[in-house]
């Protein structure tokens, strides 16, 4: 029999993606002319050390790798059929940047002080901080 095929779905970040988040969602589709034995998604850190895997026996497998630190990650996947034939995806590089906090100020200010030497001041507080 032929080697099974496996590919990333559109929901998976493309190679070279820079994402402002702390997760990587990976979805793969596998097919074979025999029967699929196992599909595995691999997640590697910047030193190419395997840090997480997800496996299944269906033709579609997805995993949301969460709570990841900012940095460079590599993802790939493999499929094996019941005849022992293997198929592989390419390896994609994904960079995660620290999620940016959105600051929306909501100012509340007190009254102006009296004018002394041509200067006034007042105290303001950001109610959202």
C-alpha positions in Angstrom: 0.0 0.0 0.0 1.0 3.6 -0.4 2.2 5.9 2.4 -0.6 7.7 4.2 -0.9 11.5 3.7 -1.2 14.1 6.4 -1.5 17.9 6.2 -2.3 20.9 8.4 -5.8 22.3 8.1 -6.4 26.0 7.5 -7.0 26.6 11.2 -3.3 25.8 12.0 -1.0 28.9 12.0 1.1 29.1 8.8 4.9 28.7 8.8 6.6 31.8 10.2 3.5 33.1 12.0 4.0 35.6 14.8 1.1 35.4 17.2 0.3 37.7 20.1 -1.1 35.0 22.3 -0.1 32.1 24.6 -1.6 29.1 22.7 -1.1 27.3 19.5 -4.0 25.5 17.9 -3.0 22.7 15.5 -5.4 20.6 13.4 -4.3 18.0 10.9 -6.1 15.8 8.3 -4.8 12.4 7.5 -5.9 9.9 4.8 -4.8 6.5 3.7 -5.9 3.7 1.3 -5.7 1.2 4.2 -6.6 2.1 7.8 -5.1 4.8 9.9 -3.4 3.4 13.0 -2.2 6.6 14.7 -1.9 10.3 14.1 0.5 12.3 16.3 0.9 16.1 16.6 4.3 17.2 18.1 5.2 20.5 19.8 8.8 21.4 20.2 10.4 24.4 22.0 13.1 26.7 20.5 15.8 24.2 21.2 13.8 21.5 19.2 13.1 19.7 22.5 9.8 17.8 22.4 7.6 19.4 25.0 4.1 18.1 24.2 2.3 15.6 22.0 -1.3 14.7 21.2 -2.3 11.5 19.5 -5.4 9.8 18.1 -6.6 7.2 15.7 -9.0 9.1 13.6 -8.4 10.9 10.3 -8.8 14.4 11.9 -6.8 15.4 15.0 -6.7 18.8 16.7 -5.0 20.1 19.8 -4.8 23.5 21.5 -1.5 23.8 23.2 -2.1 26.4 26.0 -0.2 28.3 28.7 2.9 28.6 26.5 5.5 31.2 27.2 6.6 33.8 24.7 9.2 32.3 22.3 9.7 30.2 19.2 7.9 26.8 18.8 8.0 24.2 16.1 5.0 21.9 15.2 4.7 18.9 12.9 2.7 15.7 12.7 2.9 12.2 11.6 0.5 9.4 10.5 1.0 5.7 10.5 -1.3 3.2 8.9 -2.0 -0.4 9.9 0.6 -1.6 7.4 3.3 0.4 9.1 3.6 3.0 6.4 4.3 6.6 7.6 3.5 10.0 6.4 4.7 13.4 7.8 3.9 17.1 7.6 6.5 19.7 7.1 7.7 21.5 10.3 6.2 24.9 10.9 7.9 27.7 13.0 5.5 29.7 15.2 6.6 32.6 17.3 4.5 33.7 20.3 4.9 37.2 21.6 3.6 38.2 25.1 0.0 39.2 25.0 -0.3 42.9 25.2 -2.5 44.4 27.9 -4.9 46.9 26.5 -5.1 50.0 28.6 -8.3 52.0 28.4 -8.1 54.8 30.9 -11.2 56.0 32.8 -10.2 59.2 34.4 -11.9 60.7 37.4 -10.6 64.1 38.5 -11.1 66.2 41.6 -11.6 69.9 41.7 -8.9 72.4 40.6 -6.9 73.9 43.4 -6.8 77.6 43.8 -4.5 79.5 41.5 -1.2 80.1 43.2 1.6 82.0 41.3 -0.3 81.4 38.0 -0.5 77.6 38.6 -3.4 75.2 39.4 -3.5 71.5 39.9 -5.9 68.7 40.6 -5.7 65.0 41.3 -6.9 62.5 38.8 -7.3 58.7 39.1 -7.7 56.0 36.5 -10.7 54.0 37.7 -9.6 51.1 35.5 -6.2 50.6 37.1 
